[in-house]
Amino acid sequence: MQISQMMQTSVLVVDGIDSDRMRLQQMLEPRVQFDGVKTGGEALTYIKRNNVDLLLLSVKLPDMDGFELLRTLRADSRFEDLPVIMLSSDQTQKAEAAVVMAGGTDIIRKPFIPIIVVKKVEQVLEMEYLHRKLKEEVHRQTKLAEDRLAASERLFEETVMALAKTIDAKDAYTRGHSQRVARYARHIAHKLGWLEEEQRKIYFMGLLHDIGKIGVPEAIINKTTRLTDYEYGQIKQHTVIGSEILDLVAEFPELSVGARSHHERYDGKGYPDGFAGSQIPVYARVIAVADAYDAMTSRRSYRDVLPQNVVRSEIAKGRGTQFDPQFADVMLQIIDSDTEYQLCEH
């Protein structure tokens, strides 16, 4: 702390003995902005109206005990960190202990020894200055880190969204499919009371659940007639391809789950692994319901959007066979609350 900075600091002395206040003024005024009052009441008024960097507080005051004033200050969030040096004529170690227990910063004994007074005041002001600068730097670095994290998250989300749109662009009849599946999956997770972070995870999984279609020929994806067994086998490979692509994202290990397992069935008759029940990752079980719902509520090359009652019937029919009953039930609740049939491709 430079001398010029020290001279800008404000020190308030609270002592009912005029000669002691004047003595402290003579020692400190060339070094700091000095002011003094006699009573605890005057001190409280002064502190509430003025900026004070350090308080020199006598143990004995005309209107109250100095420790009483100290406890009052510590109970107020505005002044709980204000440095306070107690002034006492008590030479015992018990006096030092009392200061520490009451929340005081240090003690200066009477009669005053100038060099000790000056050094203790300078040390406390120096420590307070360093503490304040440290807090400012921590705040600055935290803000920088938060800004970098927010920028990184925005970049990740924009990249995922771009990939999702690239995937959907391969199929002329499923534009927006990945985004809708992501929204439906997050809606189900929200209805289940999942934490915000879990809802965010399943949203990204939904966006990229079909990323493996990048590795499937467009001629097969866009074929309007019945697929051959070979072509259907190629389509099924998109789950494995997608999983292998997303396995490379080390910072988000769950991301590949939705891609690999969203075509598993609750009864074990799905693909690629033939998992059943709780063997299927929970995220994939939610996405499976959302994916099936969007498949029925969006246009295809061979049909229009299915009527809502038909969609509801199919979800109910798949409960416990194709879908996890818990998540199918939540989807049925969502359908029942969508009285205007807004949750479909428009």
C-alpha positions as CSV (number, residue, x, y, z in Angstrom):
1,M,0.0,0.0,0.0
2,Q,1.6,3.3,-1.1
3,I,1.8,6.3,1.2
4,S,-0.6,8.3,-1.1
5,Q,-3.1,5.4,-0.7
6,M,-2.7,5.3,3.1
7,M,-3.4,9.1,3.2
8,Q,-6.8,8.5,1.6
9,T,-7.9,6.1,4.3
10,S,-10.4,7.2,7.0
11,V,-9.7,6.4,10.6
12,L,-12.3,7.2,13.4
13,V,-11.2,7.3,17.0
14,V,-14.0,6.8,19.7
15,D,-12.7,7.8,23.1
16,G,-14.3,9.9,25.9
17,I,-10.9,11.2,27.1
18,D,-10.1,14.3,25.1
19,S,-6.3,14.1,25.7
20,D,-6.2,10.5,24.4
21,R,-8.0,11.5,21.2
22,M,-5.7,14.5,20.7
23,R,-2.7,12.3,21.3
24,L,-3.8,9.8,18.7
25,Q,-4.6,12.7,16.3
26,Q,-1.0,14.0,16.6
27,M,0.4,10.5,15.8
28,L,-1.9,9.6,12.9
29,E,-3.2,12.8,11.2
30,P,-0.2,13.2,8.9
31,R,-0.7,9.6,7.6
32,V,-4.5,9.2,7.4
33,Q,-7.8,11.1,7.2
34,F,-8.4,11.4,11.0
35,D,-11.6,12.1,12.9
36,G,-12.7,11.6,16.5
37,V,-15.9,11.4,18.6
38,K,-16.5,10.9,22.4
39,T,-19.4,8.5,22.7
40,G,-20.7,5.3,21.3
41,G,-23.9,7.0,20.1
42,E,-21.9,9.6,18.2
43,A,-19.8,6.8,16.7
44,L,-22.8,4.9,15.4
45,T,-24.2,8.0,13.8
46,Y,-20.9,8.9,12.2
47,I,-20.2,5.4,10.8
48,K,-23.7,5.2,9.3
49,R,-23.1,8.5,7.5
50,N,-19.5,8.3,6.5
51,N,-17.0,5.8,5.0
52,V,-14.7,4.5,7.7
53,D,-11.7,2.2,6.9
54,L,-10.6,1.7,10.5
55,L,-12.1,2.2,14.0
56,L,-10.0,2.9,17.1
57,L,-12.5,2.1,19.9
58,S,-11.9,2.7,23.6
59,V,-13.0,-0.1,25.9
60,K,-14.6,2.5,28.2
61,L,-17.0,5.2,26.8
62,P,-19.1,7.8,28.6
63,D,-22.4,6.3,27.4
64,M,-21.7,2.6,26.9
65,D,-19.1,-0.2,27.1
66,G,-16.8,-0.3,24.1
67,F,-17.4,-4.0,23.6
68,E,-21.2,-3.3,23.5
69,L,-20.6,-1.0,20.5
70,L,-18.3,-3.6,18.9
71,R,-21.0,-6.3,19.2
72,T,-23.6,-3.9,17.7
73,L,-21.4,-3.3,14.7
74,R,-20.7,-7.0,14.2
75,A,-24.4,-7.7,14.3
76,D,-24.9,-5.3,11.4
77,S,-24.1,-6.8,8.0
78,R,-22.9,-3.4,6.7
79,F,-20.1,-3.2,9.4
80,E,-19.4,-6.9,10.2
81,D,-16.0,-6.7,8.4
82,L,-15.0,-3.2,9.6
83,P,-11.5,-3.4,11.2
84,V,-11.7,-2.4,14.9
85,I,-8.6,-1.9,17.1
86,M,-9.6,-1.7,20.8
87,L,-8.0,0.9,23.1
88,S,-7.4,-0.3,26.7
89,S,-5.3,0.5,29.8
90,D,-5.6,-3.2,30.8
91,Q,-2.2,-4.7,30.4
92,T,-3.2,-8.4,31.0
93,Q,-3.5,-11.2,28.4
94,K,-7.1,-11.5,29.5
95,A,-7.7,-8.1,27.8
96,E,-6.3,-9.4,24.5
97,A,-8.5,-12.5,24.7
98,A,-11.6,-10.4,25.4
99,V,-10.9,-8.3,22.2
100,V,-10.5,-11.5,20.1
101,M,-13.7,-13.1,21.5
102,A,-15.7,-9.9,20.8
103,G,-14.5,-9.8,17.2
104,G,-11.9,-7.1,17.5
105,T,-9.0,-6.9,15.1
106,D,-6.2,-5.9,17.5
107,I,-5.5,-4.0,20.8
108,I,-3.5,-0.9,21.5
109,R,-2.7,-0.2,25.2
110,K,-2.7,3.0,27.1
111,P,-0.6,5.0,27.7
112,F,0.1,5.1,24.0
113,I,3.5,4.4,22.6
114,P,3.7,6.3,19.3
115,I,5.7,3.7,17.3
116,I,3.4,0.9,18.3
117,V,0.2,2.9,17.5
118,V,1.5,3.9,14.1
119,K,2.7,0.4,13.2
120,K,-0.4,-1.3,14.3
121,V,-2.6,1.1,12.4
122,E,-0.5,0.8,9.3
123,Q,-0.5,-3.0,9.5
124,V,-4.3,-3.2,9.9
125,L,-4.9,-0.8,7.0
126,E,-2.4,-2.6,4.8
127,M,-4.1,-6.0,5.6
128,E,-7.5,-4.4,4.9
129,Y,-6.3,-3.0,1.6
130,L,-4.8,-6.3,0.5
131,H,-8.0,-8.1,1.5
132,R,-10.1,-5.7,-0.5
133,K,-7.9,-6.1,-3.5
134,L,-7.9,-9.8,-3.2
135,K,-11.7,-9.8,-3.1
136,E,-11.8,-7.6,-6.2
137,E,-9.4,-9.8,-8.0
138,V,-11.4,-13.0,-7.1
139,H,-14.6,-11.3,-8.3
140,R,-12.9,-10.2,-11.5
141,Q,-11.5,-13.7,-12.2
142,T,-14.8,-15.3,-11.3
143,K,-16.6,-13.0,-13.8
144,L,-14.1,-13.9,-16.5
145,A,-14.5,-17.6,-15.8
146,E,-18.3,-17.3,-15.9
147,D,-18.1,-15.3,-19.1
148,R,-15.9,-17.9,-20.7
149,L,-18.1,-20.7,-19.5
150,A,-21.2,-19.0,-20.9
151,A,-19.5,-18.4,-24.2
152,S,-18.4,-22.1,-24.3
153,E,-21.9,-23.3,-23.5
154,R,-23.3,-21.0,-26.2
155,L,-20.8,-22.4,-28.7
156,F,-21.7,-26.0,-27.7
157,E,-25.4,-25.3,-28.0
158,E,-25.0,-23.6,-31.4
159,T,-22.8,-26.5,-32.7
160,V,-25.3,-29.1,-31.5
161,M,-28.1,-27.2,-33.1
162,A,-26.2,-26.9,-36.4
163,L,-25.6,-30.6,-36.4
164,A,-29.2,-31.4,-35.6
165,K,-30.3,-29.3,-38.6
166,T,-27.7,-30.9,-40.8
167,I,-29.1,-34.4,-39.8
168,D,-32.7,-33.4,-40.4
169,A,-31.8,-31.8,-43.8
170,K,-30.9,-35.2,-45.1
171,D,-34.5,-36.3,-44.9
172,A,-36.9,-34.1,-46.9
173,Y,-39.8,-35.3,-44.7
174,T,-38.3,-34.9,-41.2
175,R,-37.2,-31.3,-41.1
176,G,-37.2,-30.1,-37.5
177,H,-37.6,-33.7,-36.2
178,S,-34.5,-33.6,-33.9
179,Q,-35.5,-30.2,-32.3
180,R,-39.0,-31.4,-31.7
181,V,-37.8,-34.7,-30.1
182,A,-35.4,-32.7,-27.9
183,R,-38.3,-30.4,-26.8
184,Y,-40.7,-33.3,-26.1
185,A,-38.0,-35.2,-24.1
186,R,-37.2,-32.1,-22.0
187,H,-40.9,-31.6,-21.4
188,I,-41.3,-35.2,-20.2
189,A,-38.2,-34.7,-17.9
190,H,-39.7,-31.5,-16.6
191,K,-43.0,-33.2,-15.8
192,L,-41.1,-35.9,-13.9
193,G,-39.4,-33.2,-11.8
194,W,-35.9,-33.8,-13.0
195,L,-33.3,-31.2,-12.1
196,E,-32.6,-28.4,-14.6
197,E,-29.2,-29.9,-15.5
198,E,-30.8,-33.2,-16.3
199,Q,-33.4,-31.6,-18.4
200,R,-30.6,-29.8,-20.3
201,K,-28.7,-33.0,-20.8
202,I,-31.7,-34.9,-22.3
203,Y,-32.5,-31.9,-24.5
204,F,-29.0,-32.1,-26.1
205,M,-29.3,-35.9,-26.4
206,G,-32.6,-35.5,-28.2
207,L,-31.1,-33.0,-30.6
208,L,-28.4,-35.5,-31.6
209,H,-30.2,-38.8,-31.2
210,D,-30.3,-39.3,-35.0
211,I,-26.8,-38.0,-35.7
212,G,-25.8,-41.5,-37.0
213,K,-28.0,-40.9,-40.1
214,I,-25.0,-39.0,-41.4
215,G,-23.6,-42.4,-42.2
216,V,-26.7,-43.7,-44.0
217,P,-27.1,-43.1,-47.7
218,E,-29.7,-40.4,-48.5
219,A,-31.3,-42.6,-51.1
220,I,-32.3,-45.0,-48.3
221,I,-33.4,-42.3,-45.9
222,N,-35.6,-40.6,-48.5
223,K,-36.9,-43.8,-50.1
224,T,-40.7,-43.6,-50.4
225,T,-41.4,-47.3,-51.1
226,R,-40.9,-50.3,-48.8
227,L,-37.3,-50.8,-47.6
228,T,-35.6,-54.1,-48.4
229,D,-34.1,-56.1,-45.5
230,Y,-30.6,-54.8,-46.5
231,E,-31.8,-51.2,-46.5
232,Y,-33.6,-51.6,-43.2
233,G,-30.3,-53.0,-41.8
234,Q,-28.5,-49.9,-43.0
235,I,-31.1,-47.7,-41.3
236,K,-30.7,-49.6,-38.1
237,Q,-26.9,-48.9,-38.2
238,H,-27.5,-45.2,-37.5
239,T,-27.8,-46.0,-33.8
240,V,-24.3,-47.6,-33.7
241,I,-22.8,-44.9,-36.0
242,G,-24.3,-42.2,-33.9
243,S,-23.0,-43.7,-30.7
244,E,-19.5,-44.0,-32.1
245,I,-19.5,-40.4,-33.2
246,L,-20.7,-39.1,-29.8
247,D,-18.4,-41.3,-27.8
248,L,-15.7,-38.9,-28.9
249,V,-17.2,-36.1,-26.8
250,A,-15.4,-36.9,-23.6
251,E,-16.8,-34.0,-21.7
252,F,-20.4,-35.2,-22.2
253,P,-20.2,-39.0,-21.9
254,E,-24.0,-39.5,-21.6
255,L,-24.5,-37.8,-25.1
256,S,-24.0,-41.1,-27.0
257,V,-26.7,-42.9,-24.9
258,G,-29.6,-41.3,-26.7
259,A,-28.1,-42.0,-30.1
260,R,-27.4,-45.7,-29.4
261,S,-30.4,-46.8,-27.4
262,H,-33.5,-44.7,-28.5
263,H,-34.7,-47.7,-30.6
264,E,-34.5,-50.2,-27.8
265,R,-37.9,-51.5,-26.7
266,Y,-39.0,-52.0,-23.1
267,D,-39.9,-55.7,-23.9
268,G,-36.3,-56.3,-25.3
269,K,-37.3,-56.5,-29.0
270,G,-35.6,-53.3,-30.1
271,Y,-32.1,-52.7,-31.4
272,P,-29.1,-52.5,-31.5
273,D,-28.4,-54.3,-28.2
274,G,-31.8,-55.9,-27.4
275,F,-31.9,-54.4,-24.0
276,A,-35.1,-54.6,-21.9
277,G,-36.6,-52.7,-19.0
278,S,-34.0,-51.0,-16.8
279,Q,-31.2,-52.3,-18.9
280,I,-32.1,-49.5,-21.3
281,P,-30.5,-46.2,-20.1
282,V,-33.2,-43.9,-18.6
283,Y,-32.4,-41.1,-21.0
284,A,-33.0,-43.3,-23.9
285,R,-36.3,-44.6,-22.5
286,V,-37.5,-41.0,-22.4
287,I,-36.2,-40.2,-25.9
288,A,-37.9,-43.3,-27.3
289,V,-41.3,-42.0,-26.2
290,A,-40.6,-38.5,-27.6
291,D,-39.2,-39.9,-30.9
292,A,-42.3,-42.1,-31.4
293,Y,-44.6,-39.3,-30.6
294,D,-43.0,-37.0,-33.1
295,A,-42.9,-39.7,-35.8
296,M,-46.7,-39.9,-35.5
297,T,-47.4,-36.2,-35.2
298,S,-45.2,-35.1,-38.2
299,R,-45.7,-35.4,-41.9
300,R,-44.2,-38.3,-43.8
301,S,-43.9,-39.0,-47.5
302,Y,-46.7,-41.4,-47.4
303,R,-49.1,-39.7,-44.9
304,D,-50.1,-36.5,-43.1
305,V,-50.0,-35.8,-39.3
306,L,-52.0,-38.5,-37.5
307,P,-55.1,-37.5,-35.5
308,Q,-54.4,-36.9,-31.8
309,N,-56.7,-39.7,-30.7
310,V,-54.8,-42.2,-32.9
311,V,-51.5,-41.0,-31.5
312,R,-52.7,-41.3,-27.9
313,S,-54.0,-44.8,-28.6
314,E,-50.6,-45.9,-30.0
315,I,-48.7,-44.5,-27.1
316,A,-51.1,-46.3,-24.7
317,K,-50.8,-49.5,-26.7
318,G,-47.0,-49.4,-26.5
319,R,-47.0,-48.9,-22.7
320,G,-45.0,-51.7,-21.1
321,T,-44.0,-53.2,-24.5
322,Q,-42.4,-50.6,-26.7
323,F,-42.2,-47.9,-23.9
324,D,-41.4,-47.6,-20.3
325,P,-44.8,-47.4,-18.6
326,Q,-43.8,-44.4,-16.4
327,F,-42.7,-42.3,-19.3
328,A,-45.6,-43.4,-21.5
329,D,-47.9,-42.3,-18.8
330,V,-46.3,-38.8,-18.7
331,M,-46.6,-38.5,-22.4
332,L,-50.3,-39.4,-22.2
333,Q,-50.7,-36.7,-19.6
334,I,-49.1,-34.2,-21.9
335,I,-51.3,-35.3,-24.8
336,D,-54.4,-34.9,-22.6
337,S,-53.5,-31.4,-21.6
338,D,-52.8,-30.4,-25.2
339,T,-56.5,-29.8,-26.0
340,E,-55.7,-27.7,-29.1
341,Y,-53.3,-30.3,-30.5
342,Q,-50.4,-27.8,-30.7
343,L,-47.7,-30.4,-30.1
344,C,-47.4,-31.5,-33.7
345,E,-45.7,-30.4,-36.9
346,H,-47.5,-27.4,-38.4
